[in-house]
Amino acid sequence: MDILSLTVLGRNIQVQCQNSETYALLVAYYGHMQGQLAVADMVYTVGKSQGSRVFFVEREGQAPLVAADAGEFLFLFEKDLSIELQKLRCDLYFLHSAALVFAETAYLLVGPSGSGKSTTTWALLHHGYSYASDELGVVHLSTLEIFPYPRALCLKKAPPSAYPLPETALTTSNAFYIPVAALPARAVSTLTPLRAIFFIQYSPETTRPSVQSISRAEAGARLFANALNPLAHPGEGLDGAVAIATQCACFTLCTAEPSATCAVVTSTLHTRLSR
Amino acid sequence: MIDQQQPALTGCSLPQMIADAPKRRSDVSVREVDGETIILDRRGEMIHQLNCTASYIWKCCDGVSTLDDISAQLAAAFDVDVQTAVHDVTLLVLRLRQLHLLELASDR
């Protein structure tokens, strides 16, 4: 059995991998979060059921989750881990967002599944941005800094040809996973002050990307709508959303062709935030 | 959850609504930000954002002021003619009722 030790959001996660395949999958996915073997805040056992091709994910004290293939295995593990992390770190404000860093300040791309967060993140990493997360925006409310969550970048469909998949990308039944080591940019490992938020929208009819400033009230409402653990915070989470919105520049970002979208984002950061 | 839809109007006639004094629901969570308002409606599982004009009208919905009262206040506060104010107030109160953010006197 292989033991994978992860340090995530200041907590130690131990994963006991009963076979080499699950160990390899999780190293590809969370390799950048590997930490020293320490007293675990949470313990998982993963593997394949004996004599079958079915994967399982079992958290200490809970009934095992069963997955039909590697893609579903990673999906179920990540889903359980992210929910448990929200309980372990209920002091943090979790958002459904990607997080990037540019010039030592953090920016969020907030939006629901399918809005283009990961695809836009993948593109921006080719243009000087550093990687913090593609799925969880974790905000420390008292300092308004972003915790990095650098798991593998997960794309639901193949990226545009201008930004092809690296050779070491992992392809499963439901997604393409790009390990952090294969990203064209470095991954952030420290807390970074948050400065701007882009609420990302995608429509196939949009031919030119655009950015528009929005009011803090609108931003607060949109943040709340994308919050993952609002009830863990005062005011049912509304106060946290407002606190974030009032301290950051907030925009809507309508995406189009990725390199043009990257140019619009960078231009916005240079011109509107330099004032 | 951001309200961007136009739900159908049901239930109340316009003349009756005009005679009533709309009242903000007390069980929603409200935050003011830069003169605009965020309303969290847990029961309806919606979050709403009102611009400055809508926020003013929302605050006037105290269960005592009629639409005519609110229109007169809006006209004075925003320096617009009464006809425009009546139009804006009526539309917004209709919308707030459609979104179940108000109680009306007939509901109390």
Interface residues (C-beta under 8 A of the other chain):
Chain A: S215 R216 A217 E218 G220 A221 R222 F224 A225 G235 E236 L238 D239 V242 A245 T246
Chain B: M1 I2 S29 R31 V33 D34 E36 T37 I38 L40 R42 I47 H48 Q49 L50 N51
